[in-house]
């Protein structure tokens, strides 16, 4: 006979409070069984059960997935730091645990994958700010530590009294300009500083009066800029800033009902998670991006399937990697650039070859045939023009590393020297990290003079 659910004392501990809240949202608001919630959130039934009984250290990404499945407006993410955060980077000292909310949350009509955010009892948040933060997703972001704004301005700026069409156009042009600089020179240095200033301005615009007819365009423009700024932070390996900015961009894209921007944001979140060796999270983000894939262009689907392939490869799932590469290729074969939004222009044949090659590269380093990865990396190097200099350096460095690990170290050294010569003008910590990896692989050939020469140049160019 089934055991009755454990009765939790929400005041006994932050963990039991969190479990009680999750059970309330699941049963009383959403009316879901454990199995139904597990299917919606892509979280195992046992994990959810253990969270509810206060017997599991819930991960932040799991809390976010449960928020989305239950349409809480980010309540669990806001409470995660109170219940499980173990340091100041995770804990929200201003969060106050409240008793479970008595009523259901009413979805906002037409809103994309989001609902109105509930307000915890005991909140000391000013009423005017709470009104702004009723925007779903933005509320969850703003309740995280240090998120009342992403950055603090050096000096006050003069904002318009009301949003005008040319304010939105300025945001679009700023995003386009910064994206070009990022691709050509890398995201660190002056690009990162300029992007951060532009993001502060964009955040401030969301706090002022906006005519209803312009509201959707404003949120879409801020989402676009947030994607560019997040990508710059990612390239500078400022991972916390990148994640926060990507989530902000995703919230704005959903508020604008902009599926294309949303897909791009989740693609970047996936790539960052894979880069930081969190491939399971990367796969989740990629698959979230593919939600309602029928609304995406073939190019966008190829981009997201390539991210899935990279996640599977990092997890060592050979057949699933190859299958995802095949799905990416099939989607890209149907790509029509005239159907793509302007910010997808970068994802051409060279980019597709480079992205899928990264997945095949991981397989090759674990003993699988390196031929396909080498062929795609070579095509990417040839296809990337000067406008995408950073991508060319990344692909050339990966090609040199692949050959150094699986082939002729002399040939690898020649390719590596070319990559180093090109990398000199970049401000990209990602590229520097890949070059260090090349130096490490060259160090495995201590008796080869060309490999040794390359390793010494790597050390001189990008010291540890």
N, C-alpha and C positions, 0 to 999 in steps of 0.2 A: 504494500500500500504506500503511495507517495507520501513523503514527509511534508508537513506544512512548511511554508517559507519561514526562514529564520526571522524572528522579530528583532529589528535593529533599534538601538537607542541612538538617535541621530545626534544626541549631545554627548555620547560617550567618547567619540574620537572623530577627527576629521575624516578618516577613512570610512567609518560607519555612516557619517553624515552623507558622504558622497554616494555610498551604496544605497542609502534610503532615497536620495534624490533620483538616482538612476531608475530604481524600481518604481518610484512614483511616475516618472515620465513614461516609462515603458507600459505599465499597467493602467494607470488612472487617466493618462492623457492620450497616449497612442493606442492603448488597448491591444498590445502585441504580446505574444508568447515569447519565451526566450528564443525558441527556434526561429520565429518570424523576425525578431530583431537581429539575430545572428545573420540571417540571409540578407537583410537590408543593409547592414553595416559592414558586411564582410569581416566579421569578427566571430571567433568560435563561440558556440553556446556555452561551453564550460568557462571560458574567460569572463563572459558576461555574468554568469551565475556567481563566480567567485568575487567579482567586483561588487555585486549586489550584497553579498554577505560579509563584505569587509575583509576578504581573505586574499586580496590580490593588489599588487602595486600597479595600478592602471597607468599606461603610457599616455603621454599627451596626444599622440596621433590617434590612439584608440578613443580618447575622449572626444576628439574632433569628429571622428567617424560616427560615433554614437550620437553626437549633436545633430549631424546631418540626417541620420536615419530617423531621428525622433523629432526633427524640426523644433529644437529648443531655442533657436536663435543664439546659440553659443553659450548657453548657461553652464554646461558641463566643462567646457574649456575654461570658462572664467573661474569655476570652482576647483579646477584641477590643481592649481598652484597652492590653494589653501589645504587641500587634502594630501597631495603627494609631492609638492615642490620641496626639493631638499636644499635649495640655495636661492640667493636673491635673483638669479636670472630666471627662475621659474616661479617663485612664490609671489603672490599678490598680497602685500601686507594690508591693502585697503579693502580686500574682499571680506565680507561678513557672511558667514553661513546663516541661512535662513531656513525656517521650516518649509517643507514641500509646499509648492503653490497649490491652492485648492482647485483652480479651474483650468480648463484647457486653453491653449493658445489659438487664436483665430488666424489662419493663414491670410496673408494679404493677397488680394486677387491679382492674378497676372504675374506675381513675383516668381522669379526663376530659382527653384531649389532653396527657398528660404522662407522664413516666417517672421512675424514680429517678435522682437526680443523681449523676454519677460524681465521685470525689474525685481531684484532681490529685496526683501524687506530689510530695513535698516540701512539702506544705501545712503551714503552722505553725499551723493553726486548732486550738483546743482540742477534745478529743474530745467533750465534752458539747454544745458548740455545733454541731459537725458533725452530731451526731445530730439536733438540731432542724432543721438546714438540709437534711436529707435530703428535706424537703417540696419537691417540684419547683416551680420558679418562684421560690419564696422563696430557694432557694440562689443562683440567678442574681442575684436582687436584692441579697442580702446580700454578694455578692462584688464589687459595684460600689463605687466610692469613696464613703466616708462613709455607707454603707448598713447598718452594723451596727445602727443605728437611724435612723429618719427625722429625729428631732429629739432634743435633749438636755434633760431636765427641769431646771427651776430648782431643785428640791429633791426629795429622795426621797419616794416615795409608798408607802403601806402596801397591799400586794397581798394578796388572799385566799390561803390555803394551797392551795386547790383550786377549780377552776371550779365555780360553782353556777348553777342555772337563772336566778336573778335577776341574775347578772353579765351573762349574755347579753341579758336583757331590758333592762338598763341601756344596753347598747351600741345596741340597736335604738331605744330612746327617744331617746338622744342624737343618733343619725343623723337621726331624724325631726324633732327640734327644730332642729338645725342647718340642715337642708335648708329648713325654713320660713323661718328667718332669712335664709339665703342668697338665696332667691327674692324675699324682700320688701325686703331692705336691701342686697344685694350681698355679695360674698365677702371684701372687704377689711376692714381695721380690726378691730373687736372680734370679728367673726364668724371671721375667719382665726385670730386668737389663740386663741379658744375651741376652734375645730376642731383646731388643732395640739395643744393640751393633751389633748383627747379621744383623738387618734390615738396619742399617746405611751402613754396608759393601755391602749389596745387592743393595741398592740404588746407591752407587758409581759405582758398576759394570755396571749399565745400561748406564753410561756416557762414557764408553770407547769403543774402537773398538771391533767389534764382527763379526767374519766370518758369512756370510749369512746362512751357514748350521747349525750354532749353535744358531742362534737368537731365534727361536721358543722355543728351550729347555731352553735358558736363561730366557725368560719371564715366562715360565711355572714354573721354579724353584723359581723365585722371587715371583710369585703369591702364590706358596705353602708356602714359608716362611712367606709371608705377612699374610696369613690366620692364621698361628700359632701365630705370634706376635700379630695380632689383637685379637685373642681369649685370649691371656694372658692379654692384656690390658682390655678386657671386664671383665675377672674374677677379675681383680684388681679394677674394676669399674672406670677405666680411660676412660670414654665413648667417649670423643672427640678424643683421640688418637686412640681408637678402630675403630670408624667410619672412620676416615681418612685412617687408615691402611687397613681396609676392602675394601674401595673404590679403593685404590691404587692396592690392590690384584686383584680386579675385572677387572680393566683396563688392568693389565698385563695378566690375564687369557684370556681376549678377544683378546689381541694382539697375544697371543700364539695359538688362536683358540682352547682353552682347555675348552670344555663344562663342564667337570666334576669338574674342579677347580672353574669355574664360579658358578656352582650350589651350591657348598659348601660355597662359599663366600656369596651368597645371603641368604643361610640358616642361617648363623651366623648374618648377618645384620638383618634378620627377628627376630631372637631370642633376639638380643639386643634391638630392637625397642619394642618388647613385654615386655621385662624386665623393660624398662623405661616408661612403660604405654603409648606406642604409637602403639596400636594394629592395627590401620588402616594402618600405615606405614609398620608394620610387615607383614600384609597380602599382601601388594603390593610387598614387597621384596620376599616373598615366591613364589608368582605367577610369578614374573620375573625369579626366579630360575627354574621354571617349563617350561619356554619357550623351545620349541623343546624337550619336555619330551621324545620323541622317541629316542633321543641320550643319555639319561641317563640310568643308571642301575636301577633295581627294588629297590635296597637299597637306592639309591639317591632319587628316587621318594617318597619312604616311609618317608625319612628324611624331605622332603619339605612338604608333606601332613601333617606330624605331626606338623610342624611349622604353617601351615594354621589352624589346629585345635586349637592350643594354641592362635592364634590371635582371632579366632571366639569366643573362650571361654572367653577371656578377654573382648570382646565386649558384652558378654551376649547372644550370638546367639546360643541357645541350639541345634536346629536341624542341623544347619550348622556345629557346632562343632562335633556332633555325626557322621554326614556324612563324614567329613574330617578324623576323627579317623578311620572310616570304609575304606576309600580310602587308608589311611596309612597302615592299616592291610592287605588289599588286595595286595598292592604293596610288602609289606615285606614277604608275603606268597610265592612270586615268587623270593625272593632274592637268588642270587647265589654268595657267597663270592669270588669265583674264577674269576668272571667277574668284581669285584669292583677294583678301584684303591687302592693302598696301604693305603692311608690316610683315607679310609673309614672303615678300620678294626675295629675301635672303635664302629661302629654302628651295634652292635650285638643284640640279642634278649633282653638282659638286658637294653641296651640303648633305644631300641624301646619301651619297656614297660615303662621306665622312662619318655621318651618324651611325649608319648600319655597320660600317667597318669597325667602329669602336666596340660594338658587341662581339663581332667575329674575332677581334684582337684578343679579348679576354679568353675566348675559347682556345685560341692558338697558343696562348701562354700556358695552357693546361694540357697541351699535347695534341690538340686537334690540328687539322690541315690549315696552315697559314696562308695558302694560296689566295683564297677568296678575300681575306682581309687585306693582303698586300695589293691585290688588284684594285680593290675599292679605294684604299688610301692613295694609291698612285693616281687614280682618276680624280680624286678630290684635290690633290695637290695641283694637278694640271688645270682643273676647272676653276679654282678660286683665283679671281683677279686681285689686283692691288686693293680694291675696295674692301675685300674681305681678307686682309693680310693676316690677321690673327688666326682665322680659321685655317689658312694655308700653313702657317707655322705649326699649329696644333696637329694637323694631319701629317705634315712632313716629319715632325718629331715622333709621332706614333709609328710612322713607317720605319724610321731609323731604329726605334726600339724593337719593333717586330723583327726586323732583319737581324738586329744584334742578338736577339734571344733565340731565333730559329734558323738563321742562315749564315751568310758570309760576313764576318765582322769588318772586313775591309770595305765592302760595299756599304754596310751600315754606317761606318765612320764617314764616308763621303756624303751620304744623305744627312747625317747629323751635323756636319760642318755647314752645310747649306742652311739647315734650320737655324743654327746659331747665328749665322750671318744675317738672316732675315729678322731674327728675334730682337736684334739690338735696339730697334726703335719702339718696341712695344712696352706698354705698362700693364702687364698681365701676369698676375701671380699664378693663375692657372697654367699659363704657358711655362712659367719658371718651374712649377712643380713637375710638369711633364719632362722638362729638360733635365731636372735632377734625376728623374727615373731613368732617363737615357744614360746619364752618367753612371748610375748604379749598375745598369746592365753591361755597360762597357767595362766596368771594373771586373766582370767575370772572365775577361780575356786579358789577364795580366802579361802574357807573353807576346801579345800582338801590339806592335808599335803604333799602328793607326788607332786602335781602340784606346790605348793608353793616352795618346795625344788628344783624342777627343775628350776623354774623361778629365784631363788636366784643363782643357779649355772650358768645359762645363763648370768645373770648380771655380775657375777665375771669373766666369760670366755670371753665374748664379750661386754664390757661396751659400752654404747652409746657414 
